Amino acid sequence: MNTLFVLGGARSGKSRYAQARAEALDGELVFLATGQAFDDEMAERIARHRADRGPRWITVETPLELAAAVRAESREDRVLLIDCLTLWVSNLLLAERDIPTAAGNLVTAIDDAAGPLILVANEVGLGIVPDSPLARRFRDEAGRVNQQIAAAVDGVMFVAAGLPLKLK
């Protein structure tokens, strides 16, 4: 399996699962990070995650230009882990970028990837309907991106309470 999409809710264990899958593969490990530290709490999260990954990992921060980063970093001898698409969609939305075009570019980059690629995202459609237009748009955009990515990859896993369930 060359491409894997890992979905789950907040604190479901999806990132830990994806990292373990990546570390089980041969090759250099590259983490494509979409998160941005807009406040102290997020800065602490990012630092904690980076420390948890350890020195084997190269980290590339790419909050908006994810398809370009996949193209630039993908090689046969590298495993790319993208965490997470949900933050990426949020970044695109707040930057007023064309999300369908960006998602299409990412699908093309996935198709063209030379080595293994693991993508992580939150499943945001299982909760209540958001009460604001922006939150509803975010949920809808994230859901559409998740559908596109799931269709483009070789395998999809859903993680709940730390337990992986194979969807594809």
C-alpha positions in Angstrom: 0.0 0.0 0.0 1.7 3.2 -1.2 -1.0 5.7 0.1 -3.0 5.6 3.3 -5.6 8.0 4.7 -6.2 7.9 8.5 -9.4 9.5 9.8 -10.7 9.8 13.3 -12.1 12.2 15.8 -10.2 14.5 18.1 -7.9 12.6 20.4 -8.9 9.3 18.8 -5.3 8.0 18.3 -5.2 8.7 14.6 -1.9 10.6 14.6 -0.2 8.0 16.8 -1.5 5.2 14.5 -0.3 7.1 11.4 3.1 7.8 12.9 3.5 4.1 13.9 2.6 3.0 10.4 5.1 5.4 8.9 7.9 4.4 11.3 7.3 0.7 10.4 8.3 1.5 6.8 11.8 1.7 5.3 13.1 5.1 4.4 13.7 8.6 5.6 10.7 10.0 7.6 9.3 13.4 6.6 6.5 15.1 8.5 4.5 17.6 6.5 3.0 19.8 9.2 0.0 22.0 8.4 -0.5 23.4 11.9 0.4 27.0 12.8 1.1 28.4 16.3 -1.3 31.3 16.6 -1.3 31.1 20.4 0.7 29.7 23.2 -1.4 26.6 23.6 -0.9 25.6 19.9 2.8 26.4 20.2 3.0 24.0 23.1 1.1 21.3 21.2 3.4 21.6 18.2 6.5 21.4 20.4 5.1 18.3 22.2 4.3 16.6 18.9 7.7 17.3 17.5 9.4 15.9 20.6 7.2 12.8 20.4 8.3 12.2 16.9 11.9 12.3 17.8 15.1 12.8 15.8 14.4 10.4 13.0 11.9 12.8 11.6 12.4 15.8 9.3 9.7 18.4 9.7 8.5 20.6 6.9 6.0 23.3 7.8 3.5 23.8 5.0 0.3 25.4 6.2 -1.1 26.3 2.7 1.0 24.9 -0.1 0.6 21.2 0.6 0.6 19.8 -2.9 3.8 21.7 -3.7 5.4 20.2 -0.5 4.4 16.7 -1.5 5.9 17.2 -4.9 9.1 18.7 -3.5 9.6 16.1 -0.7 8.4 12.8 -2.2 11.0 10.3 -3.2 11.1 6.5 -3.4 13.3 6.4 -0.3 11.1 8.7 1.8 7.9 8.2 3.8 5.8 11.3 3.9 3.3 11.8 6.8 0.8 14.7 6.4 -0.8 15.8 9.6 -3.4 17.2 9.3 -5.7 17.9 6.4 -8.3 19.4 8.7 -5.9 22.1 9.8 -4.9 22.6 6.1 -8.6 23.1 5.1 -9.0 25.6 8.0 -5.9 27.5 6.9 -7.1 27.6 3.3 -10.5 28.8 4.4 -9.1 31.6 6.6 -6.7 32.6 3.8 -9.7 32.8 1.4 -8.1 30.3 -1.0 -9.9 28.1 -3.5 -10.3 24.9 -1.6 -11.6 22.7 -4.4 -8.7 23.7 -6.6 -6.2 23.1 -3.8 -7.7 19.7 -3.0 -7.6 18.8 -6.7 -3.9 19.8 -6.8 -3.3 17.6 -3.7 -5.0 14.6 -5.3 -2.7 15.0 -8.4 0.4 15.2 -6.1 -0.8 12.1 -4.3 -1.2 10.3 -7.6 2.4 11.4 -8.6 4.1 10.6 -5.3 7.2 8.5 -5.7 7.2 6.9 -2.2 4.8 6.0 0.6 2.4 8.7 1.7 0.2 8.7 4.9 -2.4 11.5 5.4 -4.3 12.3 8.6 -7.6 14.2 9.0 -10.4 14.6 11.5 -13.8 13.2 10.6 -15.8 16.3 11.3 -19.2 15.2 10.1 -20.2 13.0 13.0 -21.3 15.8 15.4 -24.1 18.3 15.6 -24.7 20.8 12.8 -22.6 23.9 13.5 -24.4 27.0 14.5 -22.6 29.5 12.3 -22.2 29.9 8.6 -18.4 29.8 8.8 -18.4 26.6 10.9 -20.9 24.9 8.6 -18.8 25.9 5.6 -15.7 24.5 7.3 -17.4 21.2 8.1 -18.7 20.9 4.5 -15.3 21.8 2.9 -13.4 19.3 5.2 -16.0 16.6 4.4 -15.6 17.1 0.7 -11.8 17.1 0.9 -11.9 13.9 3.0 -14.1 12.3 0.3 -11.6 13.3 -2.5 -8.6 12.0 -0.6 -10.3 8.7 0.4 -11.1 8.1 -3.3 -7.6 8.8 -4.4 -5.6 6.6 -1.9 -5.0 2.9 -1.7 -6.3 2.4 1.8 -8.4 4.2 4.5 -8.4 3.6 8.2 -10.8 5.0 10.8 -9.5 5.3 14.3 -11.8 5.5 17.3 -10.6 5.2 21.0 -7.2 4.1 19.6 -8.6 1.2 17.7 -8.1 1.2 13.9 -10.9 0.0 11.6 -10.2 -0.7 7.9 -12.6 1.2 5.6 -10.8 0.6 2.3 
